[in-house]
Amino acid sequence: MKTHNAAVAAKEREVLARETALQEKETQMAALLSQKDAELTSLQAFILQLQQQSQQDQVVVEQRVRDAIAKREEELRVAVVKREEEVAAAIARREEEIMGAVRAREEEIVQAWKTREEQIKREVLNAVEERVTWVETRTEELRLEEEALTDIKKELDSKVKTIEASTGRRKCK
């Protein structure tokens, strides 16, 4: 169980490290967004300057800025979607790792239980066999003892009859 807990703790530290890395990447993305926002602000200032210079240049510049903004927004959307997919994949991998570790531990426990159960069965069977052997030996000993006692009883009965017969003859005389 300690090994399992240690494995789970190691996996959790790994997840925390991954989450920290993700947060750092998100911070970098935010800094990049801020930089791009600053660039957009700079471009907008440039537009104002161009408006003062020329009406014709204004239309061209506005179109370029819109295109640049649309392009950047699209890049950001793609980056966000990509990052969300990476995070989802990382979470799924982590969940699968944890479930794999749990399944492996459950299998270890089941195997240990089966081994212990087989050991107990063997011990019980050995104890039963020893007891049966003892009972059989004891039964044989008692049978032999009963035979010996029966023989002694017969011998005593025969001696009693002989004594009674000899005592009875003496009384008759």
ChimeraX attribute file (.defattr): number of C-alpha atoms within 10 A of each C-alpha:
attribute: neighborCount
match mode: 1-to-1
recipient: residues
	/A:1	8
	/A:2	7
	/A:3	9
	/A:4	14
	/A:5	10
	/A:6	11
	/A:7	15
	/A:8	16
	/A:9	12
	/A:10	12
	/A:11	16
	/A:12	14
	/A:13	12
	/A:14	13
	/A:15	16
	/A:16	12
	/A:17	12
	/A:18	15
	/A:19	15
	/A:20	12
	/A:21	12
	/A:22	15
	/A:23	12
	/A:24	12
	/A:25	13
	/A:26	14
	/A:27	12
	/A:28	12
	/A:29	15
	/A:30	12
	/A:31	12
	/A:32	13
	/A:33	14
	/A:34	12
	/A:35	12
	/A:36	14
	/A:37	14
	/A:38	12
	/A:39	12
	/A:40	16
	/A:41	12
	/A:42	12
	/A:43	18
	/A:44	15
	/A:45	12
	/A:46	15
	/A:47	20
	/A:48	14
	/A:49	12
	/A:50	18
	/A:51	16
	/A:52	10
	/A:53	11
	/A:54	10
	/A:55	10
	/A:56	10
	/A:57	14
	/A:58	18
	/A:59	14
	/A:60	13
	/A:61	18
	/A:62	18
	/A:63	12
	/A:64	14
	/A:65	17
	/A:66	12
	/A:67	12
	/A:68	14
	/A:69	16
	/A:70	12
	/A:71	12
	/A:72	16
	/A:73	12
	/A:74	12
	/A:75	12
	/A:76	15
	/A:77	12
	/A:78	12
	/A:79	13
	/A:80	14
	/A:81	12
	/A:82	12
	/A:83	15
	/A:84	12
	/A:85	12
	/A:86	13
	/A:87	15
	/A:88	12
	/A:89	12
	/A:90	15
	/A:91	15
	/A:92	12
	/A:93	12
	/A:94	16
	/A:95	13
	/A:96	12
	/A:97	14
	/A:98	16
	/A:99	12
	/A:100	12
	/A:101	16
	/A:102	15
	/A:103	12
	/A:104	13
	/A:105	15
	/A:106	13
	/A:107	12
	/A:108	12
	/A:109	13
	/A:110	12
	/A:111	12
	/A:112	12
	/A:113	12
	/A:114	12
	/A:115	12
	/A:116	12
	/A:117	12
	/A:118	12
	/A:119	12
	/A:120	12
	/A:121	12
	/A:122	12
	/A:123	12
	/A:124	12
	/A:125	12
	/A:126	12
	/A:127	12
	/A:128	12
	/A:129	12
	/A:130	12
	/A:131	12
	/A:132	12
	/A:133	12
	/A:134	12
	/A:135	12
	/A:136	12
	/A:137	12
	/A:138	12
	/A:139	12
	/A:140	12
	/A:141	12
	/A:142	12
	/A:143	12
	/A:144	12
	/A:145	12
	/A:146	12
	/A:147	12
	/A:148	12
	/A:149	12
	/A:150	12
	/A:151	12
	/A:152	12
	/A:153	12
	/A:154	12
	/A:155	12
	/A:156	12
	/A:157	12
	/A:158	12
	/A:159	12
	/A:160	12
	/A:161	13
	/A:162	12
	/A:163	12
	/A:164	12
	/A:165	12
	/A:166	11
	/A:167	11
	/A:168	12
	/A:169	10
	/A:170	9
	/A:171	8
	/A:172	6
	/A:173	5
